[in-house]
Amino acid sequence: MQARVIEFANVLRRNGIRVSLSENMDAFRALDLLGISDPLLFRNALRTTLVKRTGDVKPFEELFDYFFLGIGQALDALERKIMDELGLTPEQFQEMLEQIGKLLKEMAGDLSELTKALLQNNRGELERLLRQAMEQEMQNGTPDSLRHTPYTRMMMRLQLDRVQSEIERFKGMLQMLGESGEDLQNVMRYLDERMRDLNRLLREIIQQEQRKQGAEPRDYSQRSALADKSFSFYTEDDIRRMNDAVARLAQRLKNRLSVRRKKAVRGRFNVKETLRKNLQYGGVPFTIQLDRRKKTKPQVMLLCDISDSVLNASRFMLQFVYSVQDLYSKVRSFVFVAEIGEVTKLFEEHDISTAVETALKGDVIDVFSHSNFGRAFEQFHRNFFPAISTKTTVLIIGDGRNNYNRPNDWVLREIKRKAKQLIWLNPESRMTWGIGDSEMPRYAPHCHIAEECRSINQLYKIVDLITP
């Protein structure tokens, strides 16, 4: 167990929590006294001996869960969740699984091991298959490692497209049987949830492995480490290095924009016009027609959640917007917690550090109130909605945690109908969307794009979405 504790301490260090050798020794002595049989005592012993600062408690708890509890607990949580959603007791749930098992035997064609384990809720087999795929990924990678994300590579390795097809085929067989009633409805709902559960579980496994590895190999530079690290785990030193990261990201965006505008000046090959122009030559393209329409600089409206739970992400995003605002014909920036306030003039009249700190410290809105996305959206609709046009890209940064207030998701529906694009970047893991007071399942369907954005590297991948 000492080796596991040392490995866990290294994970904490790689994620910004300071753990010294003496604190490792304190943890060993505490575990000698308390033992490891009681999970709660084990967690509390490590938290007491390894964590010194209040701000490190939350990342410790998350890293502990990822490191020690792993896939097994995630599978247990998914089982409890689906039983609650279907309103079934454990006995009723087991009866439904047995019914599915009988139907699977009657189904024509071979099913993949993953599909059978998933539909029959065979947790041991599921864990084995997923761990096997992850070990292969970590050891071997794939020829497409540079072109695909870990999630995409794992999807291909597990053949999730085949699993989806087999589940749909199974649903079709149920419909052909012509059965009806509450039992059939529960089975159909169960089938719909299983694929979503598998995707959530896959993302969690990848995150677990990345956390164990510290999200970056040891030989990477500090700059690379900062780009991969979750905003939630930024240390004070990381925050001070943000300006350099912001400058590099802004330059990347400017370079992409420059290439696109050059292409617009030269013109793009217009197939329809070329064919029409050359009809007199029997379709032989003697005269080439180009579409010389230039892309106009769009308008951007940024709504940034600056509550404590996403403060580091908000700080970075405000710095980013400040750095690239000259790329757009008009940028209007807003911050909100429970109420919303505009900071556009603040950004125009002050340098980057002064503008961002003023926006965050409470001079514009009350930053000490509890988050209320619904109220902020309603105020935005009442005061600023007319400014949105078909050229406007609306960008929202926030975790979507609404403290169980009215979500007012109708505001996003109206924005989507009127704006060119509505993009939501969430600094929380996608697996937590919809858990607790998160309203993301309500908000995401009204967005053109809703993506997890927890690090600078994730933002690099999303940057094309906001490029004019």
C-alpha positions in Angstrom: 0.0 0.0 0.0 2.9 2.4 0.6 3.8 2.2 -3.1 0.3 3.1 -4.0 0.3 6.1 -1.6 3.6 7.3 -3.1 2.2 7.0 -6.6 -0.9 8.9 -5.5 1.3 11.6 -3.9 3.1 12.0 -7.2 -0.3 12.4 -9.0 -1.2 15.1 -6.5 2.1 16.9 -7.2 1.6 16.8 -11.0 -1.8 18.4 -10.5 -0.5 21.3 -8.5 -0.9 20.1 -4.9 2.3 20.4 -2.8 3.2 17.1 -1.1 6.6 16.8 0.7 8.5 13.6 1.7 7.6 14.3 5.4 3.9 14.3 4.6 4.3 11.0 2.8 5.8 9.6 6.1 2.9 11.1 8.1 0.5 9.3 5.8 2.3 6.0 6.3 2.2 6.4 10.1 -1.5 7.3 10.0 -2.3 4.2 7.9 -0.2 2.0 10.3 -2.5 3.2 13.1 -5.8 3.2 11.3 -5.4 0.4 8.7 -7.0 0.4 5.3 -10.2 -1.7 5.9 -12.4 1.4 6.4 -12.7 3.3 3.1 -13.8 6.6 4.9 -11.0 6.4 7.4 -8.5 5.7 4.6 -9.7 8.8 2.6 -9.7 11.0 5.7 -6.2 9.9 6.8 -4.7 10.8 3.4 -6.6 14.1 3.2 -5.4 15.1 6.7 -1.8 14.2 6.1 -1.3 15.2 2.5 -3.4 18.3 2.1 -2.3 21.6 3.7 -4.5 24.3 2.0 -8.2 24.6 1.9 -8.1 25.2 -1.9 -6.5 21.8 -2.4 -9.3 19.8 -0.8 -11.6 19.7 -3.8 -8.9 18.6 -6.3 -7.7 16.0 -3.7 -11.3 14.5 -3.5 -11.6 14.3 -7.2 -8.2 12.8 -7.7 -8.7 10.3 -4.9 -11.9 9.1 -6.5 -10.2 8.7 -9.9 -7.1 7.0 -8.5 -8.5 4.6 -5.9 -12.1 3.9 -6.7 -11.9 3.6 -10.5 -14.3 2.0 -12.9 -16.0 -0.3 -10.4 -17.6 2.6 -8.5 -18.6 4.3 -11.8 -20.4 1.1 -12.8 -22.2 1.0 -9.4 -23.2 4.6 -9.8 -24.6 4.0 -13.3 -26.6 1.0 -12.1 -28.2 3.0 -9.2 -28.9 5.9 -11.6 -30.7 3.8 -14.2 -32.8 2.0 -11.5 -33.8 5.4 -10.1 -34.7 6.6 -13.6 -36.8 3.6 -14.3 -38.4 3.5 -10.9 -37.4 -0.2 -10.4 -36.4 -2.1 -7.2 -33.2 -4.2 -7.4 -35.4 -7.3 -7.8 -37.4 -5.8 -10.6 -34.2 -4.6 -12.3 -32.8 -8.1 -12.2 -35.9 -9.6 -13.7 -35.7 -7.1 -16.6 -32.0 -8.1 -17.2 -33.0 -11.8 -17.2 -35.7 -11.0 -19.8 -33.2 -9.2 -21.9 -30.8 -12.1 -21.6 -33.4 -14.5 -23.0 -34.2 -12.2 -25.9 -30.5 -11.8 -26.8 -30.2 -15.6 -27.2 -33.0 -15.5 -29.8 -31.4 -12.7 -31.7 -30.0 -13.7 -35.1 -26.3 -13.0 -35.8 -23.3 -12.8 -33.4 -23.2 -9.9 -31.0 -20.0 -8.4 -29.8 -18.9 -9.2 -26.2 -19.2 -5.5 -25.3 -22.8 -5.3 -26.5 -23.8 -8.4 -24.5 -22.0 -7.2 -21.4 -23.6 -3.8 -21.7 -27.2 -4.9 -22.2 -27.0 -7.6 -19.5 -25.3 -5.2 -17.1 -22.4 -7.6 -16.6 -20.2 -5.3 -14.7 -17.2 -7.6 -14.3 -17.0 -8.2 -18.1 -17.6 -4.5 -18.9 -14.7 -3.5 -16.6 -12.5 -6.2 -18.1 -13.1 -5.1 -21.7 -12.7 -1.4 -21.0 -9.5 -1.9 -19.0 -8.1 -4.1 -21.7 -8.8 -1.5 -24.3 -7.3 1.3 -22.2 -4.1 -0.8 -21.5 -3.7 -1.4 -25.3 -4.2 2.3 -25.9 -1.6 3.3 -23.4 0.9 0.7 -24.5 0.5 0.7 -28.3 -1.5 3.8 -29.4 -2.7 3.8 -33.0 -1.4 5.1 -36.3 -3.9 7.9 -36.0 -2.7 9.0 -32.5 -1.8 12.5 -33.8 -5.1 13.0 -35.6 -7.6 11.7 -33.1 -8.4 12.4 -29.5 -8.0 9.6 -26.9 -11.8 9.4 -26.8 -12.1 8.9 -30.6 -9.3 6.3 -30.6 -11.0 4.4 -27.8 -14.3 4.5 -29.7 -12.6 2.9 -32.7 -10.8 0.4 -30.6 -14.0 -0.7 -28.9 -16.0 -0.6 -32.2 -18.7 1.6 -30.6 -20.4 2.1 -34.0 -21.0 -1.7 -34.1 -22.3 -1.7 -30.5 -24.8 1.1 -31.4 -25.9 -0.8 -34.5 -26.5 -3.9 -32.5 -28.5 -2.1 -29.9 -30.7 -0.6 -32.6 -31.2 -4.0 -34.1 -32.2 -5.3 -30.8 -34.8 -2.5 -30.4 -36.1 -3.3 -33.8 -36.6 -6.9 -32.8 -38.6 -5.9 -29.7 -40.9 -3.7 -31.9 -41.4 -6.6 -34.3 -42.5 -8.8 -31.5 -45.4 -6.4 -31.0 -45.4 -6.5 -27.2 -46.6 -3.5 -25.2 -47.0 -2.4 -21.7 -44.9 -0.8 -19.0 -42.3 -3.6 -19.0 -41.5 -3.0 -22.7 -41.3 0.7 -22.2 -38.8 0.2 -19.3 -36.7 -2.1 -21.6 -36.7 0.5 -24.4 -35.7 3.3 -22.0 -33.0 1.0 -20.6 -31.6 0.4 -24.1 -31.6 4.2 -24.9 -29.6 4.9 -21.7 -27.1 2.1 -22.1 -25.2 3.7 -25.0 -25.1 7.1 -23.2 -23.8 5.3 -20.1 -21.1 3.7 -22.1 -19.9 7.0 -23.5 -19.9 8.6 -20.1 -18.0 5.7 -18.7 -15.4 5.8 -21.5 -14.7 9.5 -20.9 -14.3 8.8 -17.2 -11.8 6.0 -17.8 -9.7 8.2 -20.1 -9.8 11.0 -17.5 -8.8 8.5 -14.7 -5.8 7.4 -16.8 -4.8 11.0 -17.6 -5.0 11.9 -14.0 -2.8 9.0 -13.0 -0.3 10.1 -15.6 -0.6 13.7 -14.4 -2.2 14.7 -17.7 1.3 15.0 -19.3 4.5 12.9 -19.6 7.3 14.0 -17.3 9.6 15.1 -20.1 7.2 17.7 -21.4 8.0 21.3 -20.8 6.1 23.4 -18.2 4.4 25.1 -21.1 3.0 21.9 -22.3 1.9 20.9 -18.8 0.0 24.1 -18.4 -1.8 23.5 -21.7 -3.0 20.1 -20.6 -3.8 20.8 -17.0 -7.5 21.4 -16.0 -8.3 25.0 -15.2 -9.7 23.8 -11.9 -6.2 22.7 -10.8 -4.3 25.8 -11.7 -1.8 27.0 -9.0 -0.9 30.6 -8.5 2.2 30.1 -10.6 0.1 28.7 -13.4 -2.2 31.7 -13.3 0.8 34.0 -13.6 1.9 32.1 -16.7 -1.5 32.4 -18.3 -0.6 35.6 -20.2 2.0 33.7 -22.3 -0.5 30.9 -23.1 -3.1 33.5 -24.0 -0.7 35.3 -26.4 0.2 32.0 -28.1 -3.5 31.0 -28.5 -4.4 34.5 -29.9 -1.5 34.3 -32.4 -2.7 30.9 -33.5 -6.2 32.2 -34.1 -4.8 35.2 -36.0 -2.8 32.9 -38.3 -5.8 30.8 -39.1 -7.9 33.9 -39.8 -5.1 35.3 -42.1 -5.1 32.1 -44.2 -8.9 32.1 -44.5 -9.0 35.7 -45.7 -6.3 35.0 -48.3 -8.4 32.2 -49.7 -11.4 34.5 -49.8 -9.4 37.1 -51.8 -8.3 34.6 -54.4 -11.7 33.0 -54.6 -13.0 29.5 -54.4 -13.7 27.2 -57.4 -17.4 27.5 -58.2 -18.5 24.2 -59.8 -22.1 25.3 -60.8 -21.0 28.6 -62.4 -18.1 26.9 -64.3 -20.4 24.3 -65.8 -23.0 26.9 -66.7 -20.4 29.2 -68.3 -18.9 26.3 -70.4 -22.1 24.8 -71.8 -21.3 26.4 -75.2 -18.1 24.3 -75.2 -19.9 21.0 -74.5 -19.0 21.2 -70.8 -15.2 21.4 -71.3 -14.0 23.9 -68.7 -12.2 26.5 -70.9 -13.3 29.3 -68.6 -13.0 28.8 -64.8 -15.4 30.7 -62.5 -14.4 31.6 -59.0 -16.6 32.6 -56.1 -14.9 35.8 -54.9 -17.3 36.6 -52.0 -15.2 37.5 -49.0 -16.1 36.4 -45.5 -17.1 39.4 -43.3 -15.8 39.8 -39.8 -18.6 38.6 -37.5 -19.8 40.1 -34.2 -19.2 38.3 -31.0 -21.1 38.5 -27.7 -19.3 36.7 -24.8 -21.2 35.8 -21.6 -18.8 34.6 -19.0 -19.7 33.0 -15.6 -17.3 34.4 -12.9 -18.6 32.4 -9.9 -16.0 30.9 -7.6 -16.5 27.4 -9.0 -15.1 28.4 -12.5 -13.0 31.4 -11.6 -9.7 30.2 -13.1 -11.5 29.3 -16.4 -13.3 32.6 -16.4 -10.0 34.5 -15.9 -8.4 32.7 -18.8 -11.3 33.2 -21.2 -11.6 36.9 -20.4 -7.9 37.3 -21.1 -8.3 35.4 -24.4 -11.2 37.5 -25.5 -9.3 40.7 -24.6 -6.4 39.5 -26.8 -8.3 38.7 -29.9 -11.1 41.3 -29.9 -9.4 43.2 -32.8 -10.2 40.2 -35.1 -13.9 41.0 -35.0 -16.0 43.9 -36.2 -17.6 44.1 -32.8 -17.0 42.4 -29.5 -19.3 42.9 -26.5 -18.3 41.1 -23.3 -20.5 40.4 -20.2 -19.9 38.8 -16.9 -22.5 37.2 -14.6 -23.1 35.3 -11.4 -26.8 35.9 -10.5 -27.0 39.2 -12.4 -25.3 40.2 -15.6 -23.1 43.2 -16.4 -21.3 44.5 -19.5 -17.5 44.9 -19.4 -17.0 46.0 -23.0 -15.9 49.5 -22.2 -13.7 48.2 -19.4 -11.8 46.1 -21.9 -11.5 49.0 -24.4 -10.2 51.6 -21.8 -7.8 49.5 -19.7 -4.8 47.2 -20.1 -5.5 43.4 -19.9 -4.5 42.8 -16.3 -6.5 45.8 -14.9 -9.5 45.0 -17.1 -9.7 41.4 -16.1 -9.1 42.0 -12.4 -11.7 44.7 -12.2 -14.3 42.5 -13.9 -13.6 39.7 -11.5 -13.4 41.5 -8.2 -16.9 42.8 -8.0 -16.9 46.3 -9.3 -19.3 45.4 -12.2 -21.7 42.9 -10.5 -22.0 41.2 -7.1 -19.6 38.3 -7.4 -20.4 37.0 -3.9 -24.0 35.9 -4.7 -25.0 32.3 -5.6 -25.0 31.4 -9.2 -28.4 31.9 -11.0 -28.0 31.3 -14.8 -31.7 31.7 -15.4 -31.9 35.1 -13.9 -28.8 36.3 -15.7 -30.2 35.0 -19.0 -33.5 36.7 -18.4 -31.7 40.0 -17.8 -29.6 39.5 -20.9 -32.7 38.9 -23.0 -34.5 42.0 -21.6 -31.6 44.4 -22.0 -29.3 43.1 -24.8 -31.2 40.7 -27.0 -32.0 43.3 -29.7 -28.3 43.7 -30.4 -28.0 40.1 -31.7 -28.1 39.7 -35.5 -27.5 37.0 -38.0 -23.8 38.0 -37.9 -23.5 37.5 -34.2 -21.7 34.6 -32.5 -22.8 34.2 -28.9 -20.3 32.5 -26.7 -21.2 31.3 -23.2 -18.6 30.1 -20.7 -20.0 28.5 -17.6 -20.6 25.3 -15.7 -24.4 25.6 -16.0 -24.9 25.0 -12.2 -28.0 27.0 -11.4 -28.6 26.3 -7.7 -32.0 24.8 -8.6 -33.4 28.1 -9.7 -35.6 28.5 -12.8 -33.3 27.7 -15.8 -35.0 30.0 -18.3 -33.7 27.9 -21.2 -36.2 29.6 -23.5 -33.7 32.5 -23.7 -31.1 30.2 -25.3 -33.8 29.0 -27.7 -34.5 32.6 -28.8 -30.8 33.4 -29.1 -30.2 30.3 -31.3 -33.1 31.3 -33.5 -31.7 34.8 -34.1 -27.9 34.5 -33.9 -25.4 33.1 -36.4 -24.0 30.7 -33.8 -24.5 29.9 -30.1 -21.6 28.1 -28.5 -21.3 27.0 -24.9 -17.9 26.1 -23.4 -18.2 24.2 -20.1 -15.1 23.9 -17.8 -16.6 20.9 -16.1 -16.3 17.3 -17.2 -19.1 16.3 -19.6 -19.9 13.4 -17.3 -21.0 15.7 -14.6 -23.5 17.5 -16.8 -27.0 16.9 -15.4 -25.7 15.8 -12.0 -26.9 17.8 -9.0 -27.9 21.4 -9.9 -26.4 21.2 -13.4 -28.9 22.4 -16.0 -26.7 21.4 -19.0 -29.1 18.8 -20.3 -31.6 21.7 -20.6 -29.2 24.2 -22.1 -27.1 22.1 -24.5 -30.0 21.2 -27.0 -30.5 24.9 -27.6 -26.9 25.5 -28.6 -25.3 24.9 -32.0 -22.3 23.6 -30.1 -21.8 22.7 -26.5 -18.4 21.4 -25.6 -16.3 20.5 -22.5 -13.5 23.0 -22.3 -11.3 22.3 -19.2 -7.8 23.2 -20.5 -6.0 25.3 -23.0 -5.4 22.4 -25.3 -9.1 21.7 -25.4 -9.7 25.3 -26.3 -7.1 25.0 -29.1 -9.4 22.3 -30.6 -12.5 24.5 -30.4 -10.8 27.6 -31.7 -12.0 26.9 -35.3 -15.6 27.2 -34.1 -15.1 30.9 -33.3 -12.9 31.7 -36.3 -14.6 34.1 -38.7 
